[in-house]
Amino acid sequence: MERLNITSVATQHGVPGKTGPAKQVLPDDNFLQKHNVREAFMDCSDRARQRNANRKMTSLKALSTNDGRSVVYSRSARARLDPAVILRIRCAHPAHLQHFAQTQADTFAAL
């Protein structure tokens, strides 16, 4: 196996004293997963879901009405909305309406 000589790269980028063969700083074992690919994927997915949930809650905490009341966004809060308001939102946003229609179709197809 040929060793990488970093002399030319280091001197081109103005790094003084960095010449000679490259050294491996961390062993390859430091980058291996401690479990199988499925478990690693599940761990990664769980962390991503948690990060997204935290971001959502953080951004929603910053919302407030003009008179200073905070906005509560939950299923129970949405259930208390007047159905006419929900319909108005769906009609005003075609992408939301399309998503709602697809969700309904998927739900009834699963039954």
Secondary structure as UniProt FT lines:
FT   HELIX           7..12
FT   TURN            13..14
FT   TURN            16..17
FT   HELIX           28..31
FT   HELIX           37..61
FT   TURN            66..67
FT   HELIX           75..79
FT   HELIX           83..92
FT   HELIX           94..110
//
